[in-house]
């Protein structure tokens, strides 16, 4: 995937279909995070990068307005994406520290990985704007995103499934109905 999802007319028999592209892009972003973790593993860079996180959130705020998404909702959504990314990075770094033979042999170019993440940010914002236009309670939209995300869970390992839960737990402007909000992250 390249951060772009073709929009198709939703199938009324599949209420999560309107959220399929958004969920697919969330999953793609989580998988791209493996490259961030591999780079950080090889360089010893910390998972937390407050300066990068602030730049991403500022980019999100600016781009959200340009694509018609509520900037505050977009920033909240991306805080969750960044928190989920940290779940993946911390899990992989711990795994590779315990099992160095499973660690990546090469270090990906972090700038190239971040370029992919930036393209995904744009796609995610467009999809977020599209689903935000639905005349639904924000909590209902968040629950529908979580359901759409779960449709990808079978192809993910437990670490990425846990991160997917964090990425889709809240978002689209409200908490999952009956769910709880994850802790706030600076990213």
Number of C-alpha atoms within 10 A of each C-alpha: 9 11 20 17 16 6 11 10 8 13 10 9 7 10 13 21 19 23 22 24 25 27 27 20 22 25 23 17 26 25 15 17 25 20 20 25 28 23 20 18 22 15 10 11 12 12 17 15 11 11 10 11 17 13 12 20 21 14 15 25 21 15 18 24 15 13 16 15 24 18 21 14 20 26 23 21 24 24 24 28 26 24 21 26 27 21 21 25 27 17 16 21 22 13 13 17 13 11 10 12 9 11 16 16 10 10 15 17 12 15 11 12 16 15 11 17 21 17 14 21 23 18 20 27 27 21 25 25 22 18 22 22 12 11 9 11 13 21 19 17 26 26 23 24 28 23 20 23 26 16 13 15 16 9 9 15 9 11 14 24 21 15 26 28 18 21 29 28 25 28 28 30 21 19 20 22 16 8 12 10 14 15 10 10 15 15 23
